[in-house]
């Protein structure tokens, strides 16, 4: 007896089993968890260190080896690979496959590499462990009646508010335009007044300061004194006093 004959003989059973499987499939389709961007555990981090002026051999002995020793001292690190080139050290650190909670390991890695003894030419090691991060939502902030500076303030405020939402890990603001002030000089007027661009630049820099001015102690109260030289608007720059050519000399 073949399968077709057996199925025809037990038709009610076959129909019942098929119906159960169809119902189970439909329920599973709507109940199984699904994510548009599923979480992927990337068990590898990169430690990058710049040391301008050092050759590849010195990078290997003075930078890469101490950082490798620091990385291997962490419980959970399975394997490391490194590339030493002129002026730069790159170390790939891999955690064990059985591990799923990697944040603690990468925090320990960052702490240990920052404590490593490196030459003064070397910069601070940078640990990149965000390969598995994906953007859940992208928001666009627009406003025809607002300047770029105002939109930037709105974006920064919105970022602080969104970070308070439970589960929010990181928010990046993309498309920021750095604010700059361009000071245009009249060469003819400068020549008449005996000024040079360096004198004007020095006068502007000397007034746009944020250094503390001191403190005043009145009985049990201490008051901080701050200077008012910081520029708050374009008009403040226009009001800068420029010494004439004789005073500059």
C-alpha positions as CSV (number, residue, x, y, z in Angstrom):
1,X,0.0,0.0,0.0
2,X,1.4,3.3,-1.0
3,X,1.1,6.7,0.6
4,X,-1.8,7.9,-1.6
5,X,-3.9,4.8,-0.8
6,X,-3.1,5.2,2.9
7,X,-4.2,8.9,2.8
8,X,-7.4,8.0,0.9
9,X,-8.2,5.3,3.4
10,X,-7.8,7.6,6.4
11,X,-9.3,10.7,4.9
12,X,-10.8,12.1,8.1
13,X,-7.5,11.9,9.9
14,X,-5.6,13.5,7.1
15,X,-8.2,16.4,6.9
16,X,-8.0,16.9,10.7
17,X,-4.2,16.9,10.8
18,X,-4.1,19.4,7.9
19,X,-6.6,21.7,9.5
20,X,-4.7,21.6,12.8
21,X,-1.5,22.5,11.0
22,X,-3.1,25.3,9.1
23,X,-4.6,26.8,12.3
24,X,-1.2,26.4,14.1
25,X,0.6,28.2,11.2
26,X,-1.9,31.1,11.2
27,X,-1.6,31.6,15.0
28,X,2.2,31.4,14.8
29,X,2.3,33.9,12.0
30,X,0.6,36.6,14.1
31,X,2.1,35.7,17.5
32,X,5.8,35.0,16.7
33,X,8.0,38.0,17.7
34,X,9.4,39.9,14.7
35,X,11.5,43.0,14.3
36,X,12.3,45.1,11.3
37,X,15.9,45.5,12.5
38,X,16.6,42.4,14.7
39,X,19.3,42.8,17.4
40,X,22.6,41.3,16.2
41,X,25.3,40.6,18.7
42,X,28.6,41.8,17.2
43,X,31.3,40.3,19.5
44,X,34.1,42.4,18.1
45,X,35.4,45.8,19.1
46,X,38.2,47.9,17.5
47,X,40.8,49.8,19.6
48,X,42.4,52.6,17.5
49,X,45.4,54.7,18.7
50,X,47.2,57.4,16.8
51,X,50.8,58.2,17.5
52,X,52.2,60.6,14.8
53,X,55.9,60.4,14.2
54,X,56.4,56.8,15.4
55,X,57.4,54.1,12.9
56,X,55.6,50.8,12.5
57,X,58.2,49.0,14.6
58,X,57.9,51.4,17.5
59,X,54.1,51.4,17.2
60,X,54.2,47.6,17.6
61,X,56.5,47.6,20.7
62,X,55.4,50.8,22.5
63,X,51.7,51.0,21.7
64,X,50.2,47.8,20.3
65,X,51.8,45.3,22.7
66,X,50.8,47.2,25.9
67,X,47.3,47.6,24.6
68,X,47.1,43.9,23.7
69,X,48.2,42.9,27.2
70,X,45.6,45.2,28.6
71,X,42.9,43.6,26.4
72,X,43.9,40.1,27.2
73,X,43.6,40.8,31.0
74,X,39.8,41.1,30.6
75,X,37.7,38.0,31.3
76,X,35.6,37.2,28.2
77,X,38.1,38.2,25.6
78,X,38.7,35.3,23.2
79,X,41.0,36.6,20.5
80,X,42.8,39.7,19.4
81,X,44.4,40.7,16.1
82,X,46.4,43.8,15.5
83,X,47.8,46.0,12.7
84,X,50.7,48.3,13.4
85,X,51.5,50.9,10.8
86,X,53.4,54.2,10.8
87,X,51.6,56.5,13.3
88,X,48.7,54.2,14.0
89,X,47.8,51.0,15.9
90,X,44.6,49.1,15.3
91,X,43.6,46.2,17.5
92,X,40.6,43.9,16.9
93,X,39.2,42.4,20.1
94,X,36.8,39.5,19.9
95,X,34.6,38.2,22.8
96,X,33.6,34.5,23.3
97,X,30.6,33.4,21.2
98,X,28.7,32.2,24.2
99,X,28.5,35.7,25.6
100,X,25.5,37.9,24.9
101,X,25.9,40.8,27.4
102,X,28.8,42.6,25.9
103,X,28.5,46.1,27.3
104,X,30.3,45.2,30.5
105,X,33.2,43.7,28.6
106,X,33.6,46.7,26.3
107,X,33.4,49.0,29.3
108,X,36.2,47.1,31.0
109,X,38.2,47.1,27.7
110,X,37.9,50.9,27.5
111,X,39.0,51.3,31.1
112,X,42.0,49.0,30.7
113,X,43.4,50.4,27.5
114,X,43.1,53.9,29.0
115,X,45.2,52.8,31.9
116,X,47.9,51.3,29.7
117,X,51.3,53.0,29.7
118,X,51.9,54.6,26.3
119,X,54.5,57.0,25.0
120,X,53.7,60.7,25.1
121,X,53.4,60.8,21.3
122,X,50.4,58.5,21.5
123,X,46.9,59.8,21.7
124,X,44.1,58.5,23.8
125,X,42.9,55.0,22.6
126,X,39.5,55.0,21.0
127,X,37.2,51.9,21.5
128,X,34.5,51.4,18.8
129,X,32.0,48.7,19.8
130,X,28.9,50.1,18.1
131,X,28.9,47.9,15.0
132,X,25.6,46.3,15.9
133,X,23.7,49.5,16.4
134,X,20.9,50.2,13.9
135,X,18.7,53.3,13.5
136,X,15.1,52.5,14.7
137,X,13.6,55.8,13.5
138,X,14.9,58.9,11.5
139,X,13.2,62.2,12.2
140,X,13.6,65.3,10.0
141,X,13.3,68.8,11.6
142,X,12.3,71.6,9.2
143,X,11.1,75.1,9.6
144,X,11.0,77.8,6.9
145,X,10.5,80.6,9.4
146,X,13.5,79.6,11.5
147,X,17.2,80.1,11.0
148,X,19.7,77.2,11.0
149,X,20.9,78.2,14.5
150,X,17.3,78.1,15.9
151,X,16.7,74.7,14.2
152,X,19.9,73.5,15.8
153,X,18.7,74.6,19.3
154,X,15.3,72.9,18.7
155,X,17.1,69.7,17.6
156,X,19.3,69.7,20.7
157,X,16.3,70.3,23.0
158,X,14.4,67.5,21.2
159,X,17.3,65.2,21.7
160,X,17.4,65.7,25.4
161,X,13.6,65.0,25.6
162,X,13.8,61.8,23.5
163,X,16.7,60.5,25.6
164,X,14.3,60.3,28.6
165,X,12.2,57.7,26.8
166,X,12.9,54.2,28.3
167,X,14.8,52.0,25.9
168,X,16.5,54.9,24.0
169,X,20.2,54.3,23.9
170,X,21.7,56.9,21.6
171,X,20.5,59.8,19.4
172,X,22.7,61.4,16.8
173,X,22.0,64.8,15.2
174,X,23.0,64.7,11.5
175,X,23.3,67.7,9.2
176,X,24.4,70.3,11.7
177,X,26.0,73.3,10.1
178,X,28.8,74.8,12.3
179,X,28.2,78.5,13.1
180,X,30.9,80.9,11.9
181,X,31.2,84.7,11.9
182,X,33.2,86.2,9.0
183,X,34.8,89.6,9.6
184,X,35.4,91.5,6.4
185,X,38.1,94.1,6.4
186,X,38.4,97.2,4.3
187,X,42.0,97.3,3.1
188,X,41.9,101.0,2.3
189,X,40.6,102.0,5.8
190,X,43.1,99.7,7.4
191,X,45.9,101.3,5.5
192,X,44.6,104.8,6.5
193,X,44.4,103.9,10.1
194,X,47.7,102.0,10.1
195,X,46.1,98.7,11.1
196,X,46.9,95.1,10.1
197,X,44.6,92.0,10.1
198,X,46.7,90.5,13.0
199,X,45.9,93.6,15.2
200,X,42.2,93.2,14.6
201,X,42.2,89.5,15.2
202,X,44.2,90.0,18.4
203,X,41.7,92.6,19.7
204,X,38.7,90.3,19.0
205,X,40.4,87.3,20.6
206,X,41.4,89.2,23.7
207,X,37.8,90.3,24.4
208,X,36.0,87.0,23.7
209,X,37.2,85.3,26.8
210,X,35.6,82.9,29.3
211,X,38.3,82.9,32.0
212,X,37.1,83.4,35.7
213,X,37.8,86.7,37.3
214,X,37.9,85.7,40.9
215,X,35.8,85.4,44.0
216,X,34.6,87.7,46.8
217,X,34.2,86.4,50.3
218,X,31.5,88.2,52.4
219,X,31.2,86.7,55.8
220,X,29.9,83.2,55.2
221,X,29.0,83.8,51.5
222,X,31.3,83.3,48.5
223,X,30.4,85.1,45.3
224,X,32.1,84.2,42.0
225,X,33.0,87.0,39.6
226,X,32.9,86.3,35.9
227,X,34.1,88.5,33.1
228,X,31.6,89.9,30.6
229,X,33.9,89.7,27.5
230,X,32.1,86.8,25.9
231,X,30.4,87.7,22.6
232,X,26.6,87.1,22.7
233,X,25.6,88.6,19.4
234,X,27.0,90.0,16.1
235,X,26.6,93.5,17.6
236,X,29.1,92.7,20.3
237,X,31.7,92.0,17.7
238,X,30.9,95.3,15.9
239,X,31.5,97.1,19.2
240,X,35.0,95.8,19.7
241,X,37.5,98.6,20.3
242,X,40.4,98.3,17.9
243,X,43.7,100.1,19.0
244,X,45.0,102.5,16.3
245,X,48.3,101.8,14.5
246,X,50.4,103.8,17.0
247,X,49.0,102.0,20.0
248,X,49.4,98.7,18.3
249,X,53.1,99.3,17.7
